[in-house]
Amino acid sequence: MTLSYAETRATLIAAGIPAARMPEKWRSGIDLSRVDLSGAYLTDADLTGADLTGANLRRVNLTGADLSGANLTEAYLTDADLREA
């Protein structure tokens, strides 16, 4: 089951990402460039079109996440769980 936008947004806010960086809808993608998300649980998150350029995704659980169209250029993915993503 994919997390809704509201659930994904709440998870990111809990991880310390300011709500101001998040679009009202994913249509334009969320800007998480150069953000430290290390160790976050984003299982089944809808990150369609997200800008994750240079983000620290070390040990992030992205199992089942939708990363369609996401920009992962220079993202740090060591030990990230990308099963079924």
RODRENKOL-151324 format. One record per atom (N, C-alpha, C): x, y, z. Coordinates in steps of 0.02 Angstrom, whole numbers, padded with zeros to 5 digits, always signed. Atoms other than C-alpha are relative to their C-alpha. Example, Ala and Ser with C-alpha at 12.3 -4.5 7.8 and 13.67 -1.06 7.14 Angstrom:
2
+00045-00059+00000;+00615-00225+00390;+00045+00060+00000;-00042-00059-00003;+00684-00053+00357;-00039+00055+00037;
//
This chain:
85
+00042-00059+00000;+00000+00000+00000;+00044+00062+00000;-00038-00061+00006;+00072+00168-00052;-00024+00052+00051;+00018-00054-00047;+00077+00307+00078;-00033+00056-00038;+00031-00058+00032;-00037+00451+00037;+00047+00060+00004;-00040-00062-00004;+00033+00625+00008;+00005+00024+00072;+00002-00025-00069;-00020+00676+00184;+00044-00042+00046;-00041+00044-00041;+00064+00524+00262;+00075+00009-00015;-00070-00012+00019;+00226+00551+00164;+00023+00067+00027;-00016-00067-00024;+00223+00736+00209;+00012-00001+00075;-00007+00005-00073;+00200+00695+00394;+00065-00035+00018;-00062+00036-00012;+00345+00572+00386;+00060+00045-00011;-00055-00046+00015;+00458+00703+00307;+00005+00056+00052;+00000-00052-00052;+00407+00836+00434;+00030-00030+00064;-00028+00033-00060;+00446+00711+00574;+00076-00010-00007;-00072+00008+00012;+00618+00688+00493;+00036+00068+00000;-00031-00066-00006;+00647+00875+00511;+00000+00042-00064;+00004-00038+00062;+00605+00934+00334;-00055+00052+00008;+00051-00052-00008;+00516+01103+00340;-00057-00007-00050;+00059+00005+00044;+00340+01101+00269;+00004+00049-00058;-00006-00050+00052;+00384+01256+00168;+00035-00026-00062;-00036+00028+00057;+00494+01148+00055;-00043-00048-00040;+00043+00050+00032;+00346+01039+00006;-00055+00032-00041;+00055-00027+00040;+00226+01074-00136;-00067-00025+00027;+00066+00022-00021;+00040+01061-00106;-00018-00068-00028;+00010+00065+00032;+00036+00915-00226;+00066-00022-00030;-00063+00026+00028;+00171+00803-00297;+00010+00018-00073;-00005-00011+00072;+00137+00862-00475;+00065+00034-00021;-00063-00033+00018;+00291+00973-00471;+00059-00032+00036;-00053+00033-00037;+00390+00857-00357;+00020+00039+00062;-00023-00031-00062;+00460+00891-00186;+00074+00014-00006;-00071-00018+00002;+00627+00979-00168;+00034-00024+00064;-00038+00027-00056;+00734+00873-00053;+00075+00000-00017;-00070-00003+00021;+00898+00921-00136;+00044+00019+00059;-00051-00009-00051;+01047+00911-00019;-00026-00005+00072;+00029+00010-00066;+00935+00862+00128;+00028-00064+00030;-00024+00059-00035;+00999+00739+00258;-00061-00040+00026;+00055+00044-00019;+00868+00601+00269;+00027-00066+00029;-00031+00063-00022;+00989+00470+00337;-00041-00034+00054;+00036+00041-00048;+00900+00330+00428;-00076+00008-00001;+00073-00011+00002;+00724+00390+00381;-00036-00062-00028;+00042+00054+00025;+00584+00265+00350;-00051+00030-00048;+00045-00026+00051;+00500+00310+00186;-00030-00057-00040;+00030+00059+00031;+00425+00139+00150;-00065+00019-00034;+00061-00011+00041;+00293+00149+00012;-00015+00075-00012;+00012-00071+00011;+00315+00339-00001;-00008+00016-00074;+00009-00025+00069;+00257+00428-00159;+00047+00059-00008;-00050-00052+00013;+00412+00526-00211;+00007+00013-00075;+00001-00012+00072;+00361+00543-00393;+00026+00070-00017;-00028-00064+00022;+00464+00680-00475;+00039+00038+00052;-00037-00034-00053;+00557+00720-00314;+00070+00019-00023;-00069-00020+00013;+00720+00816-00326;+00042-00021+00061;-00042+00026-00054;+00841+00715-00219;+00074+00010-00016;-00068-00015+00020;+00998+00790-00297;+00044+00011+00061;-00047-00008-00055;+01142+00770-00175;-00027-00016+00069;+00029+00016-00065;+01027+00709-00036;+00038-00057+00033;-00030+00054-00038;+01098+00599+00102;-00055-00051+00016;+00050+00051-00008;+00993+00441+00090;+00031-00063+00031;-00034+00056-00031;+01112+00330+00189;-00047-00034+00050;+00042+00042-00043;+01018+00188+00276;-00075+00019-00002;+00071-00017+00007;+00850+00259+00215;-00038-00062-00025;+00042+00055+00022;+00713+00129+00197;-00050+00027-00051;+00043-00022+00055;+00632+00161+00028;-00037-00060-00031;+00033+00060+00025;+00555-00012+00010;-00069+00017-00028;+00065-00011+00031;+00409+00000-00112;-00015+00072-00018;+00012-00071+00016;+00430+00188-00135;-00005+00010-00075;+00006-00018+00070;+00379+00265-00301;+00048+00057-00014;-00051-00050+00016;+00532+00357-00367;-00003+00018-00074;+00007-00016+00071;+00465+00379-00545;+00016+00073-00013;-00017-00068+00019;+00545+00532-00622;+00041+00038+00052;-00040-00034-00052;+00645+00570-00464;+00071+00010-00024;-00070-00015+00017;+00816+00650-00484;+00044-00020+00059;-00044+00026-00052;+00945+00552-00384;+00073+00016-00015;-00068-00018+00018;+01099+00636-00459;+00040+00017+00062;-00047-00011-00055;+01242+00630-00334;-00031-00014+00069;+00029+00019-00065;+01125+00562-00198;+00044-00053+00031;-00041+00047-00037;+01218+00464-00064;-00046-00057+00023;+00047+00055-00009;+01133+00293-00063;+00030-00060+00037;-00032+00056-00034;+01251+00185+00042;-00048-00031+00051;+00043+00038-00046;+01152+00050+00134;-00074+00019-00003;+00071-00016+00009;+00985+00122+00070;-00036-00064-00023;+00041+00058+00020;+00848-00009+00051;-00047+00022-00056;+00039-00020+00058;+00777+00010-00124;-00041-00059-00029;+00039+00057+00026;+00686-00157-00138;-00069+00022-00022;+00066-00014+00029;+00533-00143-00248;-00014+00074-00011;+00008-00072+00011;+00563+00044-00267;+00001+00014-00075;
//
